[in-house]
Amino acid sequence: MKNLILTILFSVISFSFAQSDIKMSERMSQKNSELKKMSVKVVDYLDNQLNLSSKQKTVLTNEYSRYADALIRAQLKNVERQNNTTKRESSYAAETKRTLAPIVMRLTEKRDAAIIKVLKARQVKTYNKLKTQINPLTLEVRSPKAKTKK
């Protein structure tokens, strides 16, 4: 009788953990698809601002899609690493930023180096200004800040 009760108890507990993993994977897949959509929007935004040729737009599209894929992989590895360690939920955001920051920096430098190779000098100057408006983790385009007079 004890074995039966313990078996039922452990199966219920393991099922509840499996449900939380499914919810986490659904959220991550939703974020991943959103990140891919945002990479297309960023390329369209840059195309409108920089007046890109078809070759330049192709390079931008390829580099931003590679960047999005690499960022997705890094986020998934980070989530797996977070699942393996038990920490408070409040420290999760800070831990995520700390572990993803060097990866994002490296990926951004690699992406920008490939993009700058195909841009003209005037476009490079404009691109460097525009890339500060793009959030490196979510690829959302922020509105430019208005300059205030002092």
C-alpha angles and dihedrals in degrees: 000000000000091000091052093050092046092048092052092046094051093045091053091049093048090048091053091052090049090054092054090051090052092052090049092050091049091053091048093049089050090051090047094053090046091052091052091050091049091053089058090049091050092052091049090049092050091046090056093046099042101034092230127199119235092260092050092048090050091052091048091049092050094046095047092047090050089048091051092048093049090047091051091051091049092050092049091051089048092051091049090049090049091050091053093055123056112223136149116280092237092063092049095085094047091046091050093052092047095050097041098044098079092042092051091047092052093046092047093052091049092048094047094048091056093045095048090055091067099039126090120242095261091046091051091055091050092043092054089055094045097047090064087065092058118088106229095212101044101020090227116154110233121207114255115262116248114242114242124210117230 
